[in-house]
């Protein structure tokens, strides 16, 4: 009897630890948080304020709320900015616990001004989209296909589609590159993408633990128990691009300490013939556009012109 009680107590403790890990790593406790206002994530307060202003400006532009379904039945939602009938469509994916309006505050407006129709989506477990489990691109990559299928049904299969992603969204579109994408998906642009769920989780964990790799088995178990998610090590952006068939642009800030630039370099080296890779000196996470706006725009324009 005593032994049974001890086993039950140990099991409850283990479940509690696994839930704490799941809550910290995979769960989005505030899926409906404000899409514009947020705590400053940059040391440069002026840059943060500018991103907030641009996010508010994008939010003020008239748009249509659009929805589709994920492969596992979740409601996926986004904003559709219509510019011109028949124009190429850009579908944009934001980052971990991020916001479509914040993460695409400037690029959303830039793409509209270039004459493209734009959908900026709420990733699963964020804002208007369903779910509570963030999967670092594992399930989100298949949401990319759901959005492409939605676009093809609504606008036709002859409309060129350009996929954009930043941070986790960048990793997501890169992971999607290894799937069977329709022929009208012409190109993929990823800004500061993660290369694998394990790498980014362990990297961030280093801020609190000296040996984060020792926690990885518990991280995987927590995802399986509480999120019914199998964190397969082979599902990575670095592996996916080996099977990519569309041109890929990767941009990364060299001073990024959240998603280090070596992750993008690792992805690039797995398919250098298909991937164009640019780094921005001094740029931290997700702000290469602001560090050298003219160069950033020139790179994106040239890549679309060449491959779109």
Buried (B, 14 or more C-beta within 10 A) or exposed (E): EEEEEEEEEEEEEBEEEBBEBBEBBBBBEEBEEEBBEBEEBBEEEEBBEBBBEBBBBBBEEEBEEBEBBBEEEBBBBBBBBBBEEEBBBBBBBBBBBBBBBBBBBBBBBBBBEBEBBBBBBBBBBBBBBBBBBBBBBBBBBBBBBBBBBBBBEEBEEEBBBBBBBBBBBBBBBBBBBBBEBEEBBBBBBBBBBBBBBBBBBBBBBEEEEEEBEEBBEBBBBBBBBBBEBEBEEEBBBBBBBEEBEBBBBBBBBBBBEBBBBEBBBBBBEBBEEBBBBBBBEEBBBBBBBBBBEEBBBEBBEEBBEEBB
